[in-house]
């Protein structure tokens, strides 16, 4: 990972309850870890020699915006200019399912326009990520 040229952000729907926001960030973070494992650092030992598994080595700003803005960003990410970015989204379609096979089936029966996004995580070229999310405020 070239820290100078790459960036990772999460954008969450500010209209959702705290529990759903936390769940959304957790799910997207696990998925990002699968697709960008090089961003996870080595296991760290504390002074007592107890191990602490590696965490991401760069900041991940958690941004907030409306459901409509997340949908707009998601639409832009389908354009060829953004094809090299790694994108993880979490939606009502996924959240409403109890098992993954149910999610696969439900998603295949749902038009993308009908997804309500809870959050989206984006990783890749810093300029492209900033173009999409640079004006969004931090979630506080």
N, C-alpha and C positions, 0 to 999 in steps of 0.2 A: 504494500500500500504506500503510495506516495502522498504523504500527509499534506504537502504543499498544494497538490492538484486535485485531491479527492475530499469528499465530504459525505457525511451521513446525517440525516435528519429524520425525525418522526413528526408528522402533522396529525393532531388529534382534533376531533369534533368537540369544540368547547361547549356544546349544548348537552352533552351526555353526562350522566352521573359519574362520580369519582370511581366507583367500582368497575364500571364498564371501561373507563379510560385506562385504569391500571391493567385490566385484563387485555385490552387492545395492545398496549405498549409491550406487555410481556410476550404475547403471542408473536407480534411482529419482530421483537428482539430475538426470540429463539430462531425464527425463520432466517433473519439476517445472518445470524451466527453460522447457519448451515451454508449459506451462499457466499459469505465473505469470512471464512475461518481465519484467514491471515491477519485479520484485525484483532483477534483475541490473543492476549499476551500469555506468557508462560505462568505456570503456577508459582506463587510467591510464598516464601516461608517467613513467618513472623519470628520475633526474637525467641519465642519458646519452641521454635522449630515445628510449629503446626502449619500445615499447608492451607493455602487459600487459592482456589482455582483461578486461573487467569480470567481477566475481564477485558472488555474492549479497550484498546490502547489510545483511543481518541475520544474527544467529547461527542456526544450525540444530543444536539439541541432538541428539546421537545417543544414544538410550536403548536399554536392553537389557531383555529379558524372555524368558520361555519361549515355545515354539511354541504352547502352549495359550492363553496370554494374548494373543498376537498374533491368534490365531483368534477369541478372544472380542471383542477390539477391532474386528476386521474385521466381525464379525456386528453389532455395535452401529452401525457406520457405514452399514449398510443401512437403519437406522431413519429415519423422517421428520425427527426432531430434528437429524440430522447431515447432511441432504441438501445443504447449501450448502458443506460442506467439500470441498476438493480432496483426493482420495485416490489414491495410487499404491501398488499392491502388487506384490511379486515373489515368485513361488512355484516349487515344484518343477516344476509344469507348464510354466512359461516356461523355467526353467533347463535342462530336459531337451531342449529343441528347438534345432536348428541353424539353422533359417531361420524367419522370421516367419510364413510361411504354415503351417508345421507347428504353430506355437504356436496360431494361429487355429483350426486343425482340432482339435488336441488339447484345447484349452479348451472347444470346443463339444461335445466328447464326455465331458467330466468334470464331475460335480456339484460345486458349490462346496464342499460338505462334505468332498470328497476332496482339495481343495487343501491342501498343506502350505506355509504362508507362511514365507518367509525373512526378510521385512521388510515394513514398511508406512510410507509417508510421508504425513503429514497437514498440510494448510495451511488456515488460515482463522481464524475467530473464536477469539480466545485463550481465552475461557472454555470453549468447547466442546472445544478441543484439550486444555486442562488437565483437563477433566472425564474425558477418556479416558486421558490419559497422565501426569497430574500426580504420581502416586505412583511412577512408574518411575525407577530409577536410571540414571545416565549409563553408557554403555559405556566401560570403561577398559581 
